[in-house]
């Protein structure tokens, strides 16, 4: 749960547009929890003022003159580790794709660039920006070198794993696994890229996936993930059958479930505990439909979405896994699942990838 801070969160804005920089300053200053301590137009300027300003969180445009947001993220995470929220224009060419690369380099969240105050969407976008900056300011970050290749945290302490309980060994995967349901929130895009990069191109199981992200970025997320992993990735379509070796991503702003007829169901039902798509809803539907022939995986993320659904999967006899604190960017969702007793196996991301590859092998 988010803790209340005595002092306001110190925010540094990196944005080359004078107009957008002014709008962002106005939005952030309208929240008592936040304080703008600097606003610069280039990444080079930001790197110069970071040691002096010591912001708690950074708002950064991915498209900057000179050093772009991707390289700036790498430099900041190496030299002055600070939580970064990327600001991207949804309609800008390649902006969303570049933002995905920035997330892989160490940025924590991606939000839509604000439009003029006269727009109907302005209030919602402004509130999202404020909320993300406040929440992400409290995420502990670490110094990262080649962050998209190797997590420093994995070198600093040994992986922590839990043994597979006897109940899981006796009931999970009866008849062989038939589907993998997986979910993540904060830190999810780079985690998925790293996880699925270790899968063989002929991986035989269908995968259904929930990632918490702004609805208008989901198409770009799926397209980007498709470009960096061996398996095909596509946005799930209502009524289609889960396809072997395909990663089906929940559309933005929609729940993804699997019906009893084993078809994908995409709906705009009300958010469940504040989330749409909801990992709980996906996991619960997979538990009902596949039972012990399902595999459930919960990765990095803030909050508790997915924990309840993972417990439903385990109770149905499915094999369940959760990412360990040693590799999770935010050990929130997996930790809650562990506390509920919903997890058969907990380990770092690479170990989970190895176990999934084995589960998907006909020789397992």
Buried (B, 14 or more C-beta within 10 A) or exposed (E): EEEEEEEBBBBBBBBBBEEBBEBBBEBBEEBEBBBBBBBBBBBBBBBEBBEEBEBBBBBBBBBBEEBBBBBBBBBBBBEBBBBBBBBBBBEBEEBBBBBBBBBBBBBBBBBBBBBEEEEEEBEEBBEBBBBBBBBBBBBEBEBBEEBBEEBBBBEEEEBEBEEBBEEBEEBBBEEEBBBBBBBBBBBBBBBBBBBBEBBEEEBEBBBBBBBBBBBBBBBBBBBBBBEBBEBEBBBBEBEBEBEBBBBBBBBBEBBBBBEEEEBBBBBEEEEBEEBBBBBBBBBBBBBBBBBBBBBBBBBBBBBBBBBBBBBBBBBBBBBBBBBBBBBBBBBBBBBBBBEBEBBBBBBBBBBBBEBBBEBBEEEE
